Every structure is written in structure tokens, then in C-alpha cells.
Amino acid sequence: MAQETEFISRIRREFPLIASHPEIAYLDNAATTQKPAAVLRRERTFYEEENANPLRGLYALSVAATDAYENAREAVRRFIGAESTEEIIFTRNASESLNLAAYCLSELLLREGDEILITIMEHHSNLLPWQQAAKRKGAFLRYIECGPDGLITEESFREAVNPKTRIVAMTQISNVLGVCNDVRKFATIAHEAGAVFVCDGAQSVPHIPVNVRDLDVDLLAFSGHKMLGPMGIGVLYGKRELLLEMPPFLYGGEMIEYVTRESATYAPLPHKFEAGTVNAAGAAGLHEAISFYEKVGFDAIVEREAELSRYVMRLLTGIPHIAVLGPERGEDHNGIFTFTMEGVHPHDIAAILDADGICIRAGHHCAQPLLSHLHTRSTVRASLAFYNTEEEIDRLIYSLSEVRRKMGYAE
């Protein structure tokens, strides 16, 4: 890994913020990624050349807006291997997708005394909606705990699933530990017990190939902004037969077919779940982001991020007083490294690194139950994307190695 290839240099030139700010080492990709110029142009082009309300007009401009929106839906369907565009619902982000899933599934499936099973490592967006659903329906929220390495065993999962389990919700890749759960295996076990399986793909869809039919998940959520796309556009995939049974989440324009004073019939899938004016420009931007991924290729992305992960782990564990949470092997972190430094608060570390032009995250990372389970309250997180470089990692390591000295420690 001594040299930065021309391939990576060429990719980095396509990101305006990266290209124009070489003083910044952006290592907060688990929060949001940078955007290629092509994505920015596509959003602007929509508003300059196609701006009209999609799905509502018969005039040419509205048809063009509708085409842009529905073409994006087809791109998402292809990207995650869904069977039909009817199974692709556009939302604002993964949080909204998971709220939709929790509310609608709880209305459909939950009765008093039923159980929802989630893992201790869930992002708050895949915890709070289920917590509220359980309270609303008189159900119980159960947790599967992981070991210090973040792994959940098949044995512990089988022990946790029981005849009262109606819903299982699990992240594919932890936003704190980087560990990848065996979603396909766990979904199979859940289905054998008669439960519905919901997957949080916010950290997996941008970094590894995800095929929803291979995984056999019932619902899967992810955000555009974590995968080179715009903020304000997200996706909920759902199996068609399940979506047909689920009640709507939001009510209003465009999600109806016929309305009387007393009742309404709902629009066909997926529009049943897309009330109001949609984010067509964001969808078009997400389409362009998917095209960028396809141009780079997931084989290259996975290989590059595994290389960088091994490099980070080797150097990070060589710094005295640092403890890394999660797996021992760098590649098992999937580009996400969360750690503490003895005697220094994570916010102080973040401030020192910021002064050196290094962007990382400090805090609980919207996963407070997990940090409590791991006996810590606050941590530092550096997270990678395929466009990051060895030089940026070297800057991170050097800056971290100076933190304790700058905080007044002798060593």
C-alpha cells in the first residue's frame, strides 16, 4: 500500500469538496459520504430542465419529471436485486424507512404479549421505532447481546427466537463496530419461527454487494447520502406480498386512488407509501450515485476498503493507550474504527484532530445501549470510503499519536 494509484487519484478528482480542499482528510463516511460532481450536476439539471410535480401532470415537463423519478426507482431495484419496482419505496432516509417499517408492521402483526427481537448493536433508528411500537401494542422488545468482538452467534440467535417472536430487526453492518452480521442465516432462522425479518442496510449497501433476494429479507432500509447520493432521499425495500398487506404510513396526496367523504382506496404499490410531493431531484441524484458505483465496480470497492481497513488497524493498534472496539482483524471492521484513548475525552480528541484538518466523529454514534453494553460512554470513530487514501490514514495516525502530548501527558 505504499503508492496511491492513478485509479484512486482519478476518482478523487471527481469529488469537488475533496479536490478543492486537499487540507481536509475526510474520515466520517459512516455519517455521510462526499458527493461526486455528476451527482451534484444531476440534481441541478433536474431543477433546471425537468422541474415539475411528478405523477400529477399530463404535460411534457411533468412526464419528464415522472420519468426521472421512476428511472431512479428502476436503478435502485437493479442495484439491490429486487424483483419489481413495486418493492422500492422512496423515503427521506433510512430512519424514515425504519419508522415506516415499525409502524406499519406493528399495526399488521403485533398483538399484546408478542415480541420484537433486535440486537444490542442497533443504531437508534433501528431501536426507537421498535421500542415505541412495543409500547403502543403492549408487546415486548427483546435484545440479543454480542461479545466484545461484536459477533452474534447462531446459537444465541436461535435461543432468542421463540413462538412469540413476530418481528426481528437487525443491522447488516454495525455503525460502531463495523462487524457484518450473517443476515441471510438469521433471516432463515426467523422465517422458520414465523417472524418477519427487517434489515438496516444503511452501512452495508454503500460498501458491499447487497442482493435482497439472496438475503431473503422481508424489508431493508438504506439512505442515499451514505452512498454518494444527496441528503433527503432514502429507500425501503419490501417483499411485494408483505407491502400489499401493510397499511399506509402517511396519508394525503398521491397515495390514494379514490376518496369519498367517508373512506378512501389506496394507490397501487409503491405509491401507497409515498404521500405528497416526492423528492424527485433527490431520486435522480441517487440514480447518478448508483451509476458511479457501477462505474467503479463493487469488486474494486470491496478490495480497496479491505486494504485500507487492514492498514488502519495495523497502525491504530500500534499507538499506545488506544483501545479499538470490535473485531481483531482490520478487514472485519468494514472501514469503521471506533476507539478510546486512555485519559483523553473523545471530544478533545476530535477537536485536536479537527485542528489538523482531520474529520472524525466523537460521541455515542446513536448507539448508546451498545456502548453501555461495552462499558463505555463515548468513543471516537473514523470511517472510510473507497476514495480515501493511505496518506489520509497516515495523517490520522500521526495526529492521534500527538494527542496525549498536547493534552499535557509526559508520554
C-alpha positions in Angstrom: 0.0 0.0 0.0 2.9 2.3 -0.5 1.5 4.1 -3.5 -1.7 5.8 -4.2 -2.8 4.5 -7.6 -3.8 6.7 -10.6 -7.2 5.0 -10.3 -7.8 6.4 -6.8 -6.4 9.8 -7.8 -8.7 9.9 -10.8 -11.7 9.0 -8.6 -10.8 11.7 -6.1 -10.8 14.4 -8.8 -14.5 13.7 -9.4 -15.4 14.9 -5.8 -15.4 18.7 -5.8 -15.0 19.1 -2.0 -12.1 16.6 -1.9 -10.4 18.1 -4.9 -10.7 21.7 -3.7 -9.8 21.0 -0.1 -6.6 18.9 0.0 -6.0 20.1 3.6 -9.0 18.1 4.7 -8.9 14.4 5.5 -12.5 13.3 5.5 -12.9 10.2 7.6 -16.5 10.4 8.7 -18.1 8.4 5.9 -20.3 6.3 8.1 -22.2 9.6 8.9 -22.3 10.8 5.3 -20.2 10.4 2.2 -18.9 13.1 -0.2 -20.7 13.6 -3.5 -19.3 13.3 -7.0 -19.7 16.2 -9.4 -22.0 14.0 -11.5 -24.5 13.7 -8.6 -24.5 17.4 -8.0 -25.0 18.1 -11.7 -27.9 15.7 -11.9 -29.8 17.3 -9.1 -29.2 20.7 -10.6 -30.2 19.5 -14.1 -33.5 18.2 -12.7 -34.4 21.6 -11.3 -33.2 23.5 -14.4 -34.6 21.3 -17.1 -37.2 18.8 -15.7 -38.8 20.6 -12.7 -42.5 19.8 -12.4 -44.5 17.8 -10.0 -44.1 14.1 -10.9 -47.0 11.7 -11.3 -49.6 14.5 -11.5 -49.4 16.2 -14.9 -50.0 15.1 -18.4 -47.9 17.9 -19.9 -44.4 17.1 -21.2 -42.4 18.6 -18.3 -44.3 16.6 -15.7 -43.9 13.5 -17.8 -40.1 14.1 -17.9 -40.1 14.6 -14.1 -42.0 11.4 -13.6 -39.6 9.5 -15.9 -36.6 10.8 -13.9 -38.2 9.6 -10.7 -39.3 6.2 -11.9 -36.0 5.6 -13.7 -34.3 6.1 -10.4 -36.6 3.5 -8.8 -35.6 1.0 -11.5 -31.9 1.8 -10.9 -32.4 1.0 -7.2 -34.3 -2.2 -8.0 -31.4 -3.4 -10.1 -28.8 -2.2 -7.6 -30.2 -4.3 -4.7 -31.6 -7.2 -6.8 -35.3 -6.6 -6.0 -37.8 -8.4 -8.2 -40.0 -5.5 -9.0 -40.1 -1.7 -8.8 -43.3 -2.1 -6.8 -41.0 -3.2 -4.0 -39.0 0.0 -3.9 -40.4 2.8 -1.8 -38.7 6.2 -1.7 -38.4 7.9 1.7 -36.3 10.7 3.2 -33.7 8.5 4.7 -33.1 5.1 6.4 -34.6 6.5 9.7 -37.9 7.2 7.9 -37.8 3.9 6.2 -37.4 2.1 9.5 -40.1 4.2 11.2 -42.4 3.2 8.3 -41.5 -0.4 8.7 -42.0 -0.4 12.5 -45.3 1.4 12.5 -46.9 -0.5 9.6 -45.7 -3.9 10.7 -46.8 -3.4 14.2 -50.2 -2.4 13.0 -50.3 -5.5 10.8 -48.7 -8.1 13.1 -48.4 -7.2 16.7 -50.8 -8.2 19.5 -50.4 -7.8 23.2 -47.7 -10.1 24.6 -45.9 -10.6 21.3 -42.2 -10.0 21.0 -39.9 -7.9 18.8 -36.3 -9.1 18.7 -33.4 -6.7 17.9 -29.7 -6.7 18.6 -27.9 -4.6 21.2 -25.8 -3.0 18.4 -28.6 -1.3 16.6 -28.5 2.4 15.6 -31.1 4.3 17.4 -33.0 4.5 14.1 -33.5 0.7 14.3 -34.2 0.7 18.0 -36.5 3.6 18.9 -39.2 2.8 16.3 -39.5 -0.7 17.7 -39.4 0.5 21.2 -42.4 2.7 20.5 -44.2 0.0 18.6 -43.9 -2.4 21.5 -45.2 0.2 23.9 -48.1 1.1 21.6 -49.1 -2.5 21.1 -48.3 -4.0 24.6 -45.6 -6.1 23.1 -42.1 -6.8 24.5 -38.8 -5.6 23.0 -36.1 -8.3 23.4 -32.3 -7.8 22.8 -29.6 -10.2 21.6 -26.3 -9.2 23.0 -23.0 -9.6 21.2 -19.5 -10.4 22.5 -16.7 -7.8 22.8 -15.8 -8.7 19.1 -19.3 -7.7 18.1 -20.2 -11.2 16.9 -23.7 -12.7 17.3 -23.6 -16.5 17.3 -26.2 -18.7 15.6 -26.7 -20.4 19.0 -27.6 -17.2 20.8 -29.9 -16.2 18.0 -31.7 -19.5 18.0 -32.1 -19.2 21.8 -33.6 -15.7 21.5 -36.2 -16.6 18.8 -39.3 -18.2 20.2 -43.0 -18.7 19.2 -43.9 -15.2 20.4 -41.3 -13.5 18.1 -43.2 -11.7 15.4 -40.5 -9.3 14.1 -36.7 -9.5 14.0 -34.8 -6.3 13.2 -31.1 -6.3 12.7 -28.4 -4.2 11.2 -26.2 -5.8 8.5 -23.1 -3.8 9.4 -22.8 -2.1 12.7 -22.2 1.6 12.5 -19.9 1.4 15.6 -18.1 -2.0 15.4 -18.1 -2.4 11.6 -18.9 -6.1 12.1 -21.1 -7.7 9.4 -23.9 -9.9 10.7 -24.9 -13.0 8.8 -28.2 -11.6 7.7 -29.1 -14.5 5.4 -28.6 -17.1 8.1 -30.5 -15.1 10.7 -33.4 -14.3 8.3 -33.8 -18.0 7.6 -34.0 -18.8 11.3 -36.5 -16.0 11.8 -38.7 -17.3 8.9 -38.6 -20.8 10.3 -40.1 -19.3 13.5 -42.8 -17.4 11.5 -41.2 -14.0 12.1 -40.7 -11.1 9.7 -37.1 -10.0 9.2 -36.2 -6.3 8.8 -32.7 -5.3 7.9 -31.0 -2.0 8.4 -28.7 -1.7 5.4 -27.5 1.9 5.9 -23.9 0.8 6.4 -23.9 -2.2 4.2 -25.5 -1.1 0.9 -22.8 1.5 0.3 -19.9 -0.8 0.9 -20.7 -4.4 0.0 -22.9 -6.1 -2.7 -26.4 -6.5 -1.3 -29.0 -8.6 -3.0 -32.3 -8.7 -1.2 -33.5 -11.9 -2.8 -30.3 -13.7 -1.9 -30.5 -12.4 1.7 -34.3 -13.2 1.8 -35.0 -10.2 4.0 -38.6 -9.0 4.2 -37.8 -5.3 4.4 -34.5 -3.5 4.0 -33.7 0.2 4.6 -30.9 2.5 3.5 -30.1 6.2 2.8 -28.8 7.9 -0.3 -26.5 10.3 1.5 -24.3 7.5 2.9 -23.7 6.2 -0.7 -22.5 9.3 -2.6 -26.1 10.5 -3.1 -28.0 13.6 -1.9 -29.4 14.1 1.6 -33.2 13.7 1.8 -33.6 10.6 -0.2 -33.9 7.1 1.3 -35.2 3.7 0.3 -37.3 1.0 1.9 -37.4 -2.3 0.0 -40.2 -4.7 0.9 -41.4 -8.0 -0.4 -44.4 -7.3 -2.6 -46.8 -9.6 -0.8 -45.9 -8.0 2.6 -46.3 -4.5 1.3 -49.7 -5.3 0.0 -50.8 -6.3 3.4 -49.2 -3.4 5.3 -51.4 -0.3 6.0 -50.1 3.1 4.8 -47.8 5.1 6.9 -48.6 8.7 5.7 -51.9 9.9 4.2 -52.5 12.6 1.6 -52.0 13.4 -2.0 -50.8 10.8 -4.5 -51.1 7.8 -2.2 -54.8 7.4 -2.9 -56.8 6.0 -5.8 -60.3 7.2 -4.9 -61.7 9.3 -2.0 -65.2 9.8 -0.7 -66.4 11.8 2.3 -66.3 8.6 4.4 -63.5 6.5 3.0 -60.6 6.0 0.6 -59.0 3.3 -1.5 -55.2 3.5 -1.8 -52.9 3.7 -4.8 -51.1 0.6 -6.1 -47.6 -0.1 -4.9 -45.3 1.6 -4.3 -47.2 4.9 -4.3 -49.4 3.7 -1.5 -46.4 4.6 0.8 -45.3 7.8 -0.9 -47.7 10.5 0.2 -47.3 14.1 -1.0 -44.9 15.7 -3.4 -41.9 13.4 -3.7 -38.1 14.2 -3.8 -37.7 13.6 -7.5 -34.4 15.6 -7.7 -33.0 13.6 -4.8 -34.1 10.3 -6.5 -32.4 11.5 -9.7 -29.2 12.2 -7.7 -29.4 8.8 -6.1 -29.7 7.3 -9.6 -26.5 9.1 -10.6 -24.8 7.8 -7.4 -25.7 4.3 -8.3 -24.2 4.8 -11.8 -21.0 6.0 -10.1 -20.8 2.8 -8.0 -21.4 0.7 -11.1 -18.7 2.5 -13.0 -16.2 1.9 -10.2 -17.4 -1.6 -9.6 -18.1 -3.3 -6.3 -15.2 -5.7 -6.6 -12.8 -2.8 -6.7 -14.6 -1.0 -3.9 -14.6 -4.1 -1.6 -10.9 -4.8 -2.3 -9.9 -1.1 -1.7 -11.8 -0.7 1.5 -10.5 -4.0 2.9 -7.0 -2.9 2.1 -7.5 0.4 3.8 -9.1 -1.3 6.8 -6.1 -3.6 7.3 -3.8 -0.6 7.0 -5.8 1.4 9.6 -5.9 -1.5 12.1 -2.2 -2.2 11.9 -1.3 1.4 12.6 -4.0 2.3 15.0 -3.2 -0.7 17.4 0.4 0.5 17.4 -0.5 3.7 19.2 -0.1 3.4 23.0 -3.2 4.0 25.2 -5.7 3.3 22.3 -8.3 0.6 22.6 -10.2 -0.4 19.5 -13.7 -1.8 19.9 -14.8 -4.8 17.9 -13.1 -7.4 15.8 -9.4 -8.1 15.9 -8.9 -8.2 12.1 -8.9 -4.9 10.2 -11.0 -6.2 7.3 -13.7 -7.3 9.7 -14.3 -3.7 10.6 -15.6 -2.9 7.1 -14.0 0.6 7.2 -15.4 1.5 10.6 -13.0 2.0 13.5 -14.3 3.0 16.9 -11.8 3.5 19.8 -11.0 5.2 23.0 -7.7 6.8 24.3 -6.8 6.5 27.9 -7.1 9.7 29.8 -8.5 11.8 27.0 -12.1 12.5 26.3 -13.3 11.7 22.7 -14.5 15.3 22.2 -11.0 16.6 23.0 -9.5 14.1 20.5 -12.0 15.3 17.8 -11.1 18.9 18.5 -7.3 18.2 18.2 -7.8 16.3 15.0 -10.0 19.0 13.6 -7.2 21.5 14.1 -5.1 19.2 12.0 -7.8 19.1 9.2 -9.0 15.6 10.1 -12.7 14.9 10.2 -13.8 12.1 12.5 -16.8 11.6 14.8 -16.9 11.6 18.6 -19.7 10.6 20.9 -22.1 7.7 21.2 -22.8 7.4 17.5 -26.6 6.9 18.1 -25.9 3.6 19.7 -26.0 4.2 23.5 -27.2 0.8 24.5 -24.3 -0.8 22.7 -21.7 1.5 24.3 -23.3 0.8 27.7 -23.1 -2.9 27.0 -19.4 -2.5 26.2 -18.8 -0.5 29.4 -18.0 2.9 27.8 -20.0 6.1 27.3 -18.2 7.9 24.5 -15.8 7.0 21.7 -14.0 8.2 18.6 -14.9 6.8 15.2 -13.0 7.0 12.0 -14.8 5.6 9.0 -13.6 5.1 5.4 -14.8 5.1 1.9 -13.1 3.7 -1.2 -11.9 7.2 -2.2 -9.8 7.6 1.0 -6.0 7.3 0.8 -3.1 5.9 2.7 -1.8 9.5 3.1 -5.1 10.5 4.9 -4.7 7.5 7.2 -1.1 8.4 8.0 -2.3 11.9 8.9 -4.9 10.4 11.2 -2.3 8.2 12.9 0.2 10.9 13.4 -2.3 13.3 14.8 -3.6 10.7 17.2 -0.1 9.9 18.3 0.3 13.6 19.3 -2.9 13.9 21.3 -1.7 12.9 24.7 1.3 15.1 24.5 -0.9 18.0 23.5 -3.1 17.2 26.5 -0.1 17.5 28.8 0.8 13.9 29.3 4.5 13.0 29.6 4.3 10.2 27.1 
